[in-house]
Each structure stands twice: as structure tokens, then as C-alpha cells.
């Protein structure tokens, strides 16, 4: 049985603040965000709405995708908000 890793994008509201994260247990992580159990950026800005998720079989692939997402998030923020998916806006992550 292989592992599953998820890269996800959260928002606090429509056209609001975005957050990109990675986890191996999406349900648990969403409960943590919704409950404000982990202090930091998402708790401070009330970011708890899941807007996109991708699944990977390798933590290296997921982390590379997360970094690519964070790097391009600022420049493509309006496209993400307007319904263009994360995958269509970012080039494929490469692990070497």
C-alpha cells in the first residue's frame, strides 16, 4: 500500500487570503485549520475553506508542487480566484 500526500489551497473568503500546504492526512489537517488548533498564519487570517487539492504518491513530488504553488501564488492569485485551477496555472513540478 502506497502513501498519499496532498497539496491543498485554502482561502478565508472569496477573493481573500490564500494558503498553500501539504499533508498526508487531509481530513485531519482540515479539522486542525477549521478548529484553529495550530497557531500561525491560517489561524490569524481565518483561512479554513478548501478551494483546491492535488494528490501525490511521493512526499518529494508533493513538496516540490507546494513550493511551486507558493512561488507562483502571488502572480496568479487573481486567476485562482477567478476559477482557473492550480494545475492549469503552474508548470509540472520536477523532482531530481
Residue pairs with C-beta under 8 A, 6 or more apart in sequence:
2 57
3 24
3 57
3 58
3 59
4 24
4 55
4 56
4 57
5 22
5 23
5 24
5 55
5 56
5 57
5 58
5 59
5 61
5 62
6 22
6 23
6 24
6 26
6 29
6 53
6 54
6 55
6 56
6 62
7 20
7 21
7 22
7 53
7 54
7 56
7 62
7 65
7 66
7 69
7 86
8 20
8 21
8 22
8 23
8 26
8 29
8 50
8 52
8 53
8 54
9 18
9 19
9 20
9 50
9 51
9 52
9 53
9 69
9 80
9 86
10 18
10 19
10 21
10 33
10 42
10 47
10 48
10 49
10 50
10 51
11 17
11 18
11 19
11 47
11 49
11 51
12 45
12 46
12 47
12 48
12 49
13 49
14 81
15 81
16 45
16 47
17 45
17 47
18 47
18 51
18 73
18 77
18 80
19 41
19 42
19 45
19 47
20 66
20 69
20 70
20 73
21 29
21 66
22 59
22 62
22 63
22 65
22 66
23 29
24 59
26 53
30 48
30 50
31 37
32 38
33 42
33 47
33 48
34 48
36 43
36 48
41 47
42 48
51 80
52 80
52 85
52 86
54 65
54 86
54 87
56 62
56 65
58 95
60 95
61 93
61 95
64 93
64 94
64 95
65 90
65 93
67 93
68 90
68 91
68 93
69 86
69 90
72 89
72 90
73 80
76 84
76 89
76 90
79 89
80 86
80 89
